[in-house]
Amino acid sequence: MAKKKISHINEEFDLKLFAIIVKKYFYLLLAILFLALVGSLLYLRYTHPVYQSESVIKIGTVNNANAVLNIQNPQFYDAMGMGSNNLAGSIELLRSKLMVSRVLNQMPLDISYFAQGNVLDYEMYRQTPFEISFLLTDSTFYGVQVFVNFLSETRFQMHYKFNNTVSTGIYNVEQWYNSPGLKFKLRIIEYNFILEQQKKIKQDPFYFLINNPESLIDKYYKNMSIILTNQFAQTVKISFKDRNPQKAADFVNTMASEYDLYVKENKSAGANKSIEFINETLSSIETELKDSEKKLELFKRANKITQPTQNAEDVLDHINGLIDQRTEFLLNTAVLNRLEKELKGNKAVDQLVPLLAGTVTDDLIKEMVIRIQTMEDRKANMQFQATEANAAMIALEKDIVRQREMLINSIINSRKSISEKIKSIDDRIMEFEGDFASLPSKEAEMARLDRLYQVNQKFYQLLLEKKIEFSISRAGIVTDNIILQQGTAPFSPITPNRKLILAGSLLAGFVFSFLLIFIRYLFYNEITSLEEINQYTDAAMLGIIPKYKSQIPVSQLLVDKNPKSAISESFRSVRTNLQFINSEPGPKVIAITSTISGEGKTFVAINLAGVIAFSEKKVLIIDLDMRKPKIHLGFNVENVRGMSTILIGKDTPENCINHSNLKNLDFITAGPIPPNPSELILSKRMSELIDQLKSQYDIVIIDTPPVGIVTDGVEVIKKADYPLYIVRTLYSKRVFLQNLNKMIEENKISKLSVILNGVDTARFKYGYGYGYGYGYGYGYGYGYGYGYYDEDSKKPPQTRWQKFKQIFFAKN
């Protein structure tokens, strides 16, 4: 029958073996889990907690002035910056350092106050018991730790290191002092809090830092997050992380309010620019209006004329109509000039279009402005998904530049057209003024002065109307931003997450333990059972020897101390099964070997000899392991003479035979360690000695050297009637069975039988001698759980934990 090939790794899963490994390394696994738990607790203890606060706002802006002014083109006003917001632009604005700067300007963060702890320091944001007023005399003083100790309610000691120089001093509160890099004054707010902290921390309980505004912006910018939560509802979540929960809440709330304020300011910028332009024009027109009014009034008084004649009034009406048209064109020209100047300065379109509202009548210019505004909005949206080097972005930028150039050309053409219209109006006015030549000179002069006055008055009145219109528009701007969720100071940190860290560390410890067990299982090479031996060899299974209940310091005779013990019964089972190997009458030789030292061959030799001696047979044990003799230790005798002295002819066998305390059991020790044990064992004298001893004893048991180390004993094993090979559970390697197969196949030792030593019977529940010895019979077939042994009856009652372990590992 072909046997399974011996492998260095376990290719199949064996639940029993896995349970053995788990039990063997159980305390190591507990140690790993314990270390993982301790490590996580240390991490939690020495790591600053980080808190996160969140605020949710709905983006949107409306202009209520549209309804008041009855604006007919709300889309144009949207382009002017007085309508709805651009969502992408709003998100980018919230993410900008500009908004972070505005937020920090509203928060008390120019100085950070800290209280020291035994392990971690914490920031006293809005809870500082003292306050520092300062003026920096050196810009490099930012970030220097300044330590404060309070001596009394009116005096304090302060020290710090600046420019590699330690500065220290004792000062009075509420007074200004100069020190290197700093001019300062300290004011106490809550002295009781100071006393409590100084009881906990005796040295340097407080310190403060003066923050660099630019560094602070970069630091807080990284801790901020702006996320679009719903594009259709235009809701945005503002979140901020910080070690102080109240600061995190203040930041997100201030960000929401500052954004709302910025939107109002930005939406009012267009109207403010238009009003600024109108005020500049009004100041010059007002001067001309007063001058023309004064001249007209002086002329009327000097010539005592109150009203012109009917003919003059008719001519004046025509002239006034033309003047109204001329005034509109003049205003358009002034606006176009200003618009061209701003446009050439690369101002954003949304800052230029307010100049067009209600003034420029050229629809083409208005359409081009709206088109450019739409393209710039699309560019802002694309910036979320593409870089400046993107082909689509480059093409869009070129289109915007081309449209702006076309707009400038349109402005120039429109201005030329308006200039031609003004010239035509001036020509017609000159024609009507020619009609004054037929009027009396005084009446004609009065009509001329009245015309100049009317021109300035109408222009002035028009500008006032536009100013009122934009003032109403500015006052009507109300943001539609709604704060859906106010930021609150969180109670629990987001990092470190205590439950997650503890669970994660235990899981990591468990996974690491499992991997350790799995790797150990994968490369586990020790033999665990007779079934495993049977898979890799055709050698007969003679029996098992259970593991002794306590550690045996040296191999010694145990079967005589408790004949009814499990070990005694196992050796009796082996004695019985020997008859299935060779049942011929006459003296027999039993040769016992193993692969390496420590597998229990000497222990088996001594106790098997004792059991056989109980059956009234004369037994002799020979210690042939002359390199590492142990028989003399088992019987507690000296090793001054023995096999080595017999084989060299120095002693006779009779002089070297020792008698044990057990009747019928004798032994010969190995003797002094010789320099050439192999030559002695393989000598002719060895064969003659065995034949001689067989004539004196019924059974000769030879403890041979381990065949995995030396091959001295192979020839002796070949000549033995009962060649036995000892394998020890959880000690002998699986690869050792190659030596066993080699002895059977190459050395032709067909009778070679295996005894499995050191079996944990509580785990495996073996019976004695079943199915072994060439398949003959079953020996006694006793199990260990029948109350047959004295040692079982003397055992104390098992605890629940012992019962659990026995049941669990027995089943596995």
HELIX and SHEET records of a PDB file:
HELIX    1   1 LEU A   15  LYS A   24  1                                  10    
HELIX    2   2 PHE A   26  ARG A   45  1                                  20    
HELIX    3   3 ALA A   65  LEU A   69  1                                   5    
HELIX    4   4 PRO A   74  TYR A   77  1                                   4    
HELIX    5   5 ASP A   78  MET A   82  3                                   5    
HELIX    6   6 LEU A   87  ARG A   95  1                                   9    
HELIX    7   7 LYS A   97  GLN A  106  1                                  10    
HELIX    8   8 SER A  139  PHE A  141  5                                   3    
HELIX    9   9 TYR A  191  LYS A  200  1                                  10    
HELIX   10  10 PRO A  213  LYS A  222  1                                  10    
HELIX   11  11 PRO A  245  ASN A  303  1                                  59    
HELIX   12  12 GLN A  310  LYS A  344  1                                  35    
HELIX   13  13 VAL A  349  LEU A  352  1                                   4    
HELIX   14  14 VAL A  353  LEU A  356  5                                   4    
HELIX   15  15 ASP A  363  MET A  382  1                                  20    
HELIX   16  16 ALA A  391  GLY A  434  1                                  44    
HELIX   17  17 ASP A  435  SER A  438  5                                   4    
HELIX   18  18 SER A  441  ALA A  475  1                                  35    
HELIX   19  19 ARG A  498  LEU A  522  1                                  25    
HELIX   20  20 LEU A  530  TYR A  536  1                                   7    
HELIX   21  21 ALA A  566  ASN A  577  1                                  12    
HELIX   22  22 LEU A  578  PHE A  580  5                                   3    
HELIX   23  23 LYS A  601  PHE A  614  1                                  14    
HELIX   24  24 ILE A  631  PHE A  635  1                                   5    
HELIX   25  25 MET A  643  LEU A  647  1                                   5    
HELIX   26  26 PRO A  653  CYS A  656  1                                   4    
HELIX   27  27 PRO A  677  ILE A  681  1                                   5    
HELIX   28  28 LYS A  684  LYS A  694  1                                  11    
HELIX   29  29 VAL A  714  LYS A  719  1                                   6    
HELIX   30  30 ARG A  734  PHE A  736  5                                   3    
HELIX   31  31 LEU A  737  GLU A  745  1                                   9    
HELIX   32  32 THR A  761  PHE A  764  1                                   4    
HELIX   33  33 ASP A  790  SER A  793  1                                   4    
HELIX   34  34 ARG A  800  LYS A  811  1                                  12    
SHEET    1   A 4 MET A 224  ASN A 230  0                                        
SHEET    2   A 4 THR A 235  ASP A 242 -1                                        
SHEET    3   A 4 TYR A  51  LYS A  58 -1                                        
SHEET    4   A 4 ILE A 482  GLN A 485 -1                                        
SHEET    1   B 2 THR A  61  ASN A  63  0                                        
SHEET    2   B 2 ILE A 477  THR A 479 -1                                        
SHEET    1   C 6 TYR A 122  GLU A 123  0                                        
SHEET    2   C 6 ILE A 111  ALA A 115 -1                                        
SHEET    3   C 6 PHE A 206  ILE A 210 -1                                        
SHEET    4   C 6 VAL A 146  PHE A 150 -1                                        
SHEET    5   C 6 ARG A 155  PHE A 162 -1                                        
SHEET    6   C 6 THR A 165  ASN A 172 -1                                        
SHEET    1   D 3 PHE A 130  LEU A 136  0                                        
SHEET    2   D 3 LEU A 182  ILE A 188 -1                                        
SHEET    3   D 3 TYR A 177  SER A 179 -1                                        
SHEET    1   E 8 ALA A 540  PRO A 546  0                                        
SHEET    2   E 8 SER A 753  VAL A 759  1                                        
SHEET    3   E 8 TYR A 722  ARG A 728  1                                        
SHEET    4   E 8 LYS A 588  SER A 594  1                                        
SHEET    5   E 8 ILE A 699  ASP A 703  1                                        
SHEET    6   E 8 VAL A 619  ASP A 623  1                                        
SHEET    7   E 8 LEU A 665  ILE A 668  1                                        
SHEET    8   E 8 ILE A 657  HIS A 659 -1                                        
END                                                                             
